[in-house]
Amino acid sequence: QAAAGDGVMCAFPDEASALRAAVALQQGIGEFNATHNRLPRPFLIRCGVSAGEVPWEPGTPIGLLQSPVIDRAAAMQKVAAPESIVVSQEVEEIAKVELGQLNPLPGPIAGVSASSWLAH
């Protein structure tokens, strides 16, 4: 994982693990807001999930990695609505299993088709 401003990037061993983490975040943020958030507005999360090989030298901080996979995940997150998860085409099949109903987005994101899942 790496934090940058108000965002976080994480690497997972497989797509299902990444999707489960995104769902856990979306489903758990309500409790966080109810029990820990002292701000007048609730925190809302937007998640983007992509998959593929990322060249990674041992010891390299994840925040310094550069890869089309990382760029796609960031692009997915940027277009995601609050309380949603946007997945790139290479994740869609496993996302249908892990998330259920997906809504295709109208156009490509970072050059690939994408779909969205809303947390409620």
CYANA upper distance limits for C-alpha pairs under 8 A (distance plus 0.5 A):
  1 GLN  CA      8 VAL  CA      7.20
  1 GLN  CA      9 MET  CA      5.77
  1 GLN  CA     10 CYS  CA      4.52
  1 GLN  CA     11 ALA  CA      6.86
  1 GLN  CA     62 ILE  CA      6.81
  1 GLN  CA     63 GLY  CA      8.13
  2 ALA  CA      8 VAL  CA      6.02
  2 ALA  CA      9 MET  CA      5.65
  2 ALA  CA     10 CYS  CA      6.99
  2 ALA  CA     61 PRO  CA      8.23
  2 ALA  CA     62 ILE  CA      6.43
  2 ALA  CA     63 GLY  CA      5.69
  3 ALA  CA      7 GLY  CA      6.21
  3 ALA  CA      8 VAL  CA      4.82
  3 ALA  CA      9 MET  CA      6.88
  3 ALA  CA     63 GLY  CA      7.89
  4 ALA  CA      8 VAL  CA      6.65
  4 ALA  CA     63 GLY  CA      8.41
  9 MET  CA     62 ILE  CA      8.39
  9 MET  CA     63 GLY  CA      8.05
 10 CYS  CA     62 ILE  CA      8.39
 11 ALA  CA     18 ALA  CA      8.13
 12 PHE  CA     17 SER  CA      6.69
 12 PHE  CA     18 ALA  CA      6.17
 13 PRO  CA     17 SER  CA      7.40
 13 PRO  CA     18 ALA  CA      8.49
 14 ASP  CA     18 ALA  CA      7.14
 15 GLU  CA     19 LEU  CA      6.70
 15 GLU  CA     50 SER  CA      8.45
 15 GLU  CA     51 ALA  CA      7.05
 15 GLU  CA     91 VAL  CA      7.10
 15 GLU  CA     94 ILE  CA      7.59
 16 ALA  CA     20 ARG  CA      6.57
 16 ALA  CA     94 ILE  CA      7.07
 16 ALA  CA     95 ALA  CA      7.91
 16 ALA  CA     98 GLU  CA      7.31
 17 SER  CA     21 ALA  CA      6.67
 18 ALA  CA     22 ALA  CA      6.78
 18 ALA  CA     49 VAL  CA      7.59
 19 LEU  CA     23 VAL  CA      6.69
 19 LEU  CA     49 VAL  CA      7.72
 19 LEU  CA     95 ALA  CA      7.42
 19 LEU  CA     98 GLU  CA      7.42
 19 LEU  CA     99 LEU  CA      8.26
 20 ARG  CA     24 ALA  CA      6.57
 20 ARG  CA     98 GLU  CA      7.69
 21 ALA  CA     25 LEU  CA      6.71
 22 ALA  CA     26 GLN  CA      6.75
 22 ALA  CA     47 CYS  CA      6.89
 22 ALA  CA     85 ILE  CA      7.48
 23 VAL  CA     27 GLN  CA      6.46
 23 VAL  CA     85 ILE  CA      8.35
 23 VAL  CA     99 LEU  CA      8.44
 23 VAL  CA    119 ALA  CA      8.01
 24 ALA  CA     28 GLY  CA      6.28
 25 LEU  CA     29 ILE  CA      6.47
 25 LEU  CA     45 ILE  CA      8.15
 26 GLN  CA     30 GLY  CA      8.37
 26 GLN  CA     45 ILE  CA      7.08
 26 GLN  CA     83 GLU  CA      6.54
 26 GLN  CA     84 SER  CA      7.86
 26 GLN  CA    119 ALA  CA      6.66
 27 GLN  CA    119 ALA  CA      7.35
 28 GLY  CA     32 PHE  CA      6.98
 29 ILE  CA     33 ASN  CA      6.59
 29 ILE  CA     43 PHE  CA      7.63
 29 ILE  CA     44 LEU  CA      7.77
 29 ILE  CA     45 ILE  CA      8.21
 30 GLY  CA     34 ALA  CA      6.70
 31 GLU  CA     35 THR  CA      6.50
 32 PHE  CA     36 HIS  CA      5.80
 32 PHE  CA     37 ASN  CA      6.84
 33 ASN  CA     37 ASN  CA      5.13
 33 ASN  CA     38 ARG  CA      8.41
 33 ASN  CA     42 PRO  CA      6.15
 33 ASN  CA     43 PHE  CA      7.04
 37 ASN  CA     42 PRO  CA      7.59
 37 ASN  CA     43 PHE  CA      8.27
 44 LEU  CA     82 PRO  CA      6.09
 44 LEU  CA     83 GLU  CA      6.54
 45 ILE  CA     82 PRO  CA      5.93
 45 ILE  CA     83 GLU  CA      5.85
 45 ILE  CA     84 SER  CA      7.79
 46 ARG  CA     77 GLN  CA      6.26
 46 ARG  CA     78 LYS  CA      8.08
 46 ARG  CA     80 ALA  CA      5.99
 46 ARG  CA     81 ALA  CA      6.58
 46 ARG  CA     82 PRO  CA      5.41
 46 ARG  CA     83 GLU  CA      6.22
 46 ARG  CA     84 SER  CA      6.02
 46 ARG  CA     85 ILE  CA      6.73
 47 CYS  CA     76 MET  CA      7.85
 47 CYS  CA     77 GLN  CA      5.38
 47 CYS  CA     80 ALA  CA      7.06
 47 CYS  CA     84 SER  CA      6.83
 47 CYS  CA     85 ILE  CA      5.08
 47 CYS  CA     86 VAL  CA      6.72
 48 GLY  CA     73 ALA  CA      5.46
 48 GLY  CA     74 ALA  CA      6.82
 48 GLY  CA     75 ALA  CA      7.81
 48 GLY  CA     76 MET  CA      4.95
 48 GLY  CA     77 GLN  CA      4.39
 48 GLY  CA     78 LYS  CA      8.11
 48 GLY  CA     80 ALA  CA      7.47
 48 GLY  CA     85 ILE  CA      6.20
 48 GLY  CA     86 VAL  CA      5.36
 48 GLY  CA     87 VAL  CA      6.36
 49 VAL  CA     72 ARG  CA      8.47
 49 VAL  CA     73 ALA  CA      5.52
 49 VAL  CA     76 MET  CA      7.24
 49 VAL  CA     77 GLN  CA      8.04
 49 VAL  CA     85 ILE  CA      7.84
 49 VAL  CA     86 VAL  CA      6.81
 49 VAL  CA     87 VAL  CA      5.29
 49 VAL  CA     88 SER  CA      6.96
 49 VAL  CA     91 VAL  CA      7.91
 50 SER  CA     69 VAL  CA      6.55
 50 SER  CA     70 ILE  CA      7.82
 50 SER  CA     72 ARG  CA      6.66
 50 SER  CA     73 ALA  CA      5.33
 50 SER  CA     76 MET  CA      8.36
 50 SER  CA     87 VAL  CA      6.60
 50 SER  CA     88 SER  CA      5.81
 50 SER  CA     89 GLN  CA      8.49
 50 SER  CA     90 GLU  CA      7.42
 50 SER  CA     91 VAL  CA      6.80
 51 ALA  CA     69 VAL  CA      6.55
 51 ALA  CA     88 SER  CA      8.30
 51 ALA  CA     90 GLU  CA      6.83
 51 ALA  CA     91 VAL  CA      6.90
 52 GLY  CA     69 VAL  CA      6.41
 53 GLU  CA     69 VAL  CA      7.81
 54 VAL  CA     66 GLN  CA      8.49
 54 VAL  CA     67 SER  CA      6.56
 54 VAL  CA     69 VAL  CA      7.28
 54 VAL  CA     70 ILE  CA      8.40
 55 PRO  CA     65 LEU  CA      8.39
 55 PRO  CA     67 SER  CA      7.99
 56 TRP  CA     60 THR  CA      7.39
 56 TRP  CA     65 LEU  CA      7.67
 60 THR  CA     64 LEU  CA      7.44
 60 THR  CA     65 LEU  CA      7.98
 61 PRO  CA     65 LEU  CA      7.67
 66 GLN  CA     70 ILE  CA      7.26
 66 GLN  CA     71 ASP  CA      8.19
 67 SER  CA     71 ASP  CA      6.77
 68 PRO  CA     72 ARG  CA      6.50
 69 VAL  CA     73 ALA  CA      6.81
 70 ILE  CA     74 ALA  CA      6.71
 71 ASP  CA     75 ALA  CA      6.67
 71 ASP  CA    110 ALA  CA      8.25
 72 ARG  CA     76 MET  CA      6.61
 72 ARG  CA     88 SER  CA      7.93
 72 ARG  CA    109 ILE  CA      8.05
 72 ARG  CA    110 ALA  CA      6.18
 73 ALA  CA     77 GLN  CA      6.74
 73 ALA  CA     87 VAL  CA      8.34
 73 ALA  CA     88 SER  CA      8.11
 74 ALA  CA     78 LYS  CA      6.73
 75 ALA  CA     79 VAL  CA      7.05
 75 ALA  CA    109 ILE  CA      7.10
 75 ALA  CA    110 ALA  CA      6.73
 76 MET  CA     80 ALA  CA      6.69
 76 MET  CA     86 VAL  CA      6.00
 76 MET  CA     87 VAL  CA      7.08
 76 MET  CA     88 SER  CA      7.58
 76 MET  CA    109 ILE  CA      7.16
 76 MET  CA    110 ALA  CA      8.37
 76 MET  CA    114 ALA  CA      8.21
 77 GLN  CA     85 ILE  CA      8.02
 77 GLN  CA     86 VAL  CA      7.04
 79 VAL  CA     86 VAL  CA      8.24
 80 ALA  CA     84 SER  CA      6.52
 80 ALA  CA     85 ILE  CA      6.85
 80 ALA  CA     86 VAL  CA      6.14
 80 ALA  CA    116 SER  CA      7.84
 81 ALA  CA     85 ILE  CA      8.38
 83 GLU  CA    118 LEU  CA      6.58
 83 GLU  CA    119 ALA  CA      6.08
 84 SER  CA    116 SER  CA      7.17
 84 SER  CA    117 TRP  CA      5.94
 84 SER  CA    118 LEU  CA      4.83
 84 SER  CA    119 ALA  CA      6.19
 85 ILE  CA    116 SER  CA      6.13
 85 ILE  CA    117 TRP  CA      5.69
 85 ILE  CA    118 LEU  CA      7.05
 85 ILE  CA    119 ALA  CA      8.35
 86 VAL  CA    114 ALA  CA      7.17
 86 VAL  CA    115 SER  CA      6.11
 86 VAL  CA    116 SER  CA      4.83
 86 VAL  CA    117 TRP  CA      6.92
 87 VAL  CA     91 VAL  CA      6.53
 87 VAL  CA     92 GLU  CA      6.87
 87 VAL  CA     95 ALA  CA      8.03
 87 VAL  CA    114 ALA  CA      6.05
 87 VAL  CA    115 SER  CA      5.99
 87 VAL  CA    116 SER  CA      6.84
 88 SER  CA     92 GLU  CA      6.99
 88 SER  CA    109 ILE  CA      8.38
 88 SER  CA    112 VAL  CA      7.11
 88 SER  CA    113 SER  CA      6.67
 88 SER  CA    114 ALA  CA      4.98
 88 SER  CA    115 SER  CA      7.19
 89 GLN  CA    112 VAL  CA      6.86
 89 GLN  CA    113 SER  CA      5.87
 89 GLN  CA    114 ALA  CA      5.92
 89 GLN  CA    115 SER  CA      8.04
 91 VAL  CA     95 ALA  CA      6.47
 92 GLU  CA     96 LYS  CA      6.66
 92 GLU  CA    114 ALA  CA      8.27
 92 GLU  CA    115 SER  CA      7.73
 93 GLU  CA     97 VAL  CA      7.35
 94 ILE  CA     98 GLU  CA      6.68
 95 ALA  CA     99 LEU  CA      5.86
 95 ALA  CA    100 GLY  CA      7.48
 95 ALA  CA    102 LEU  CA      8.39
 96 LYS  CA    100 GLY  CA      5.14
 96 LYS  CA    101 GLN  CA      6.77
 96 LYS  CA    102 LEU  CA      7.15
 99 LEU  CA    117 TRP  CA      7.67
101 GLN  CA    117 TRP  CA      7.48
102 LEU  CA    115 SER  CA      6.34
102 LEU  CA    116 SER  CA      6.00
102 LEU  CA    117 TRP  CA      5.73
103 ASN  CA    115 SER  CA      5.71
103 ASN  CA    116 SER  CA      5.56
103 ASN  CA    117 TRP  CA      6.94
104 PRO  CA    113 SER  CA      8.31
104 PRO  CA    114 ALA  CA      6.58
104 PRO  CA    115 SER  CA      4.57
104 PRO  CA    116 SER  CA      6.78
105 LEU  CA    113 SER  CA      7.81
105 LEU  CA    114 ALA  CA      6.19
105 LEU  CA    115 SER  CA      5.70
105 LEU  CA    116 SER  CA      7.25
107 GLY  CA    113 SER  CA      7.10
107 GLY  CA    114 ALA  CA      8.25
108 PRO  CA    112 VAL  CA      5.35
108 PRO  CA    113 SER  CA      4.95
108 PRO  CA    114 ALA  CA      6.90
109 ILE  CA    113 SER  CA      6.67
109 ILE  CA    114 ALA  CA      6.94
